[in-house]
Amino acid sequence: MGKVVLGIGNILLRDEGIGCHVVHALEEIPLSEVGIIDGGTYSDIFPTLKDVDKLIIIDAVKGGGTPGQIYRFHLEDITLEQKPFLSLHDVGLVDDLMLMQLWHPNEMGTGDTVIIGVEPKEINWGLELSPELQRKMPQIIEVILAELNNTNPKGEMKC
């Protein structure tokens, strides 16, 4: 499958849906050999990602920065909270990806996984992004295009 950009989020909760808004914007750009997936809130998306050389996940991330701040990190940069899972609905994006890589390392073809997080401003009912995130969309797209072209620096990035 090559390279995949996976947008995650709930578009009904304004900035929580940033990942979905970004992948829809990317669909308007001609990208060769890049899969664009709107993962929404579908937690079982990862088993469908076979033979992916590079996976770029875009999602809202509360990192304590200013609204629209962009973060870049890898799975190994994240520590999971120690909380009991009451059901599979309690499993989040990172939990799900880490569990899939642990349980099925040979089936998960996500060799290079990068998470691009965007600091949300508003997570409440509504379909539109906050003005702050709307203004950041061109920069978020640039970051993802640079990542696809391997021109982003290693490690965490804060813009």
N, C-alpha and C positions, 0 to 999 in steps of 0.2 A: 504493500500500500504506500510505501515511501513516507512522505511527510504529511502530517495531519494537524489541523488546527481545530481544537474542540472547545466550543463555547459552552459554559455551564452557567446556570442561574434561572431564576424565576422572573419572567418578564412582567408578572402581575405585581411585583414589589419594587418598582422603579429601578434604583441603582443595583439591586440584587441581580437584575437581568443583564448586566453589562456584557457578560460573555456572549449571550445570544445576540445582542445588538451588534457587537463587534463582528461576529462571524457573518451576519447578514450584510454588513458593510463590505466585508472581504469578498463575498460572493459577486460583488459588482466589479471586482478587479480581476483581470485575466491572470490567473496563476496556473502555470503548467505543473503537472504532477504533484499537486497539493490537494489533499482531501479537506473539505470544509464541512464540519459537523456541528449542528445545533443540538447539543446534548440536553438542553433544558434542565429539568430536575430528574432526569432518568438516571438512577444510580447504577443500573446494570449495563451501562454503555461499554465498559472496559473489555468485557469478553469479546465484543465485536471488533476490537482493534488488533487484528492479527497482522503480523509482518509489518509493523510500523517501525520505521527507522528513527523518526523524530516525531515526538508528540508535544505539541504546544497547547497547554490548557490556559484559557482565559476565564477569570472568575473575579467576583468581588472578594476582597480580602480586607479585613479590619486589622490594619497594622499600626494604627495609632497616628497615622500621618494626616495630612490635609486632604480634603476631598479631591479625588482625581489623581492622587499620587500613584505612581506606577512602581510595582515591585517585580523583581525577577528572582526566582529561586528554584531549587530542585527538591525532589522528595526527601532526600537525605538531610536537607536543611530544616525539616519540620519535625517537631516532637509532638506525638499524640497526647491528648489529654487522657488521664486515667479516669475513665468513666465507664460504668457498666452499660452494655447494650441491652436495652429492654426488648427490642425487636430489630428487624432489618431496616426499619424506617429510621432508626437512630444512627445508622451508618452514613457518614458524610463522604464527600468526594475523595478526600485524601485517605480516609480510612479504607474506602472501597478499593482504591488503586493500590495501596500498600498490601491489603489482604490478597488481592488478585496476583500481585507479583510474588507474594510469599507462597500462596497455595498452588499457583500454576506458572512458575517461572519460565518454563519452556514454551508455554502457550502465549504468554504475553510478549509480543514483539515490540515493546516500547523501550528500546535501548536507551534513547536519549529523551528524557521527559523534562520539560521546562514549564514552570507555572508562571504566567504573567498575571499578577494580581493588581486590581485597581481599588483604591480606597473609596468606599461609597460615602455619599452624604446622606441620602434619604433611602431608608428601607421601610416603606409603607405602601399602602395600596395606590396603584397608579401604573400606567403603561409607559410613560415617558421617563427618560433619564433626567436627572437634575441638570440644571443649566451648567454646573461645574463639569459634570462628566460629558455633557454634549460638547462643550468646548475642547475637552481633552481627546475626543475621538480621533482626530487626525494624528496626534502624537502616539496614541495607543496603536493605531494601524501601522505607523512607522516602526514602532518597536517590534511588532510581530513580523513585518516584512524583513527587518534587519535580522531577526532571529531565524527566519526561513533561509536567509542568505548567509547564515553563519557569521554575521558581522557584529553581533552583540558581545560584550565582554563576558567572561566567566563570572560566576558568583551572583551576588545580589546586586540589583540595580535599583536606585531610587531616583525618580525624575521629578 
